[in-house]
Amino acid sequence: MFKHELVRDAVYGGLNRNTRRALHSAVADHLRVQGQVRSGEEEVLAEHLQAAERLAESAEIRFAAALTAIGSGLPQHLPPSAE
């Protein structure tokens, strides 16, 4: 990720679509192989996958992260009125 939007825009401006997509794909693969995606940071991987136009994989990561987030916020036992 870029620390400033102007840096990102300058870098992206010099790359064509195919190069940008290939770089995002390589970063996503590296993150997965290295196991560098920590819980709560799945969005970084999902963003790289989306930018690489690997949309199904991006959606899977986001869906799994959403299920984890929902699950961690639910009480162990719902009150009878919630069932």
VMD Tcl script that draws the C-alpha trace (Angstrom):
set ca {
  {0.00 0.00 0.00}
  {1.11 3.51 -0.73}
  {1.44 5.97 2.13}
  {0.15 8.83 0.00}
  {-2.35 8.99 -2.85}
  {-0.07 11.17 -4.99}
  {2.68 8.53 -4.88}
  {0.18 5.83 -5.84}
  {-1.19 7.94 -8.69}
  {2.31 8.68 -10.01}
  {3.29 4.99 -9.96}
  {0.01 3.82 -11.46}
  {0.17 6.50 -14.13}
  {3.36 4.95 -15.47}
  {1.98 1.40 -15.68}
  {-0.38 -0.07 -18.22}
  {-3.36 -2.14 -17.11}
  {-1.75 -5.53 -17.79}
  {1.41 -4.67 -15.86}
  {-0.57 -3.30 -12.93}
  {-2.77 -6.42 -12.87}
  {0.27 -8.71 -13.01}
  {1.98 -6.87 -10.15}
  {-1.11 -7.05 -7.95}
  {-1.43 -10.75 -8.74}
  {2.21 -11.35 -7.78}
  {1.76 -9.49 -4.48}
  {-1.39 -11.50 -3.68}
  {0.42 -14.77 -4.42}
  {3.39 -13.72 -2.29}
  {1.14 -12.81 0.64}
  {-0.58 -16.20 0.45}
  {2.61 -18.25 0.09}
  {4.39 -16.39 2.87}
  {1.37 -16.60 5.14}
  {1.65 -12.88 5.73}
  {-2.08 -12.25 5.94}
  {-2.98 -11.92 9.58}
  {-6.46 -12.18 10.96}
  {-8.21 -8.86 10.46}
  {-5.98 -7.91 7.52}
  {-7.64 -10.04 4.87}
  {-8.79 -6.86 3.13}
  {-5.23 -6.20 1.94}
  {-5.13 -9.55 0.17}
  {-8.67 -9.08 -1.17}
  {-7.76 -5.65 -2.60}
  {-4.73 -7.06 -4.43}
  {-6.83 -9.92 -5.79}
  {-9.50 -7.51 -6.98}
  {-6.94 -5.23 -8.63}
  {-5.51 -8.34 -10.32}
  {-9.04 -9.05 -11.60}
  {-9.13 -12.31 -9.63}
  {-12.61 -11.43 -8.50}
  {-13.82 -14.83 -7.33}
  {-10.81 -15.23 -5.04}
  {-11.26 -11.70 -3.71}
  {-14.93 -12.37 -2.98}
  {-14.08 -15.62 -1.18}
  {-11.56 -13.85 1.08}
  {-14.03 -11.06 1.86}
  {-16.87 -13.48 2.52}
  {-14.73 -15.59 4.89}
  {-13.57 -12.43 6.70}
  {-17.17 -11.27 7.05}
  {-18.24 -14.60 8.50}
  {-15.37 -14.48 10.97}
  {-16.26 -10.92 11.98}
  {-19.93 -11.80 12.40}
  {-19.08 -14.91 14.38}
  {-16.77 -13.09 16.74}
  {-19.45 -10.55 17.59}
  {-22.23 -12.95 18.46}
  {-22.87 -14.07 22.01}
  {-22.29 -17.75 22.76}
  {-25.93 -18.28 23.70}
  {-28.71 -16.20 22.28}
  {-31.53 -15.21 24.60}
  {-34.77 -17.16 24.01}
  {-36.41 -14.16 22.34}
  {-33.68 -14.09 19.66}
  {-34.15 -17.69 18.55}
}
mol new
graphics top color blue
foreach p $ca { graphics top sphere $p radius 0.5 }
foreach p [lrange $ca 0 end-1] q [lrange $ca 1 end] { graphics top cylinder $p $q radius 0.2 }
display resetview
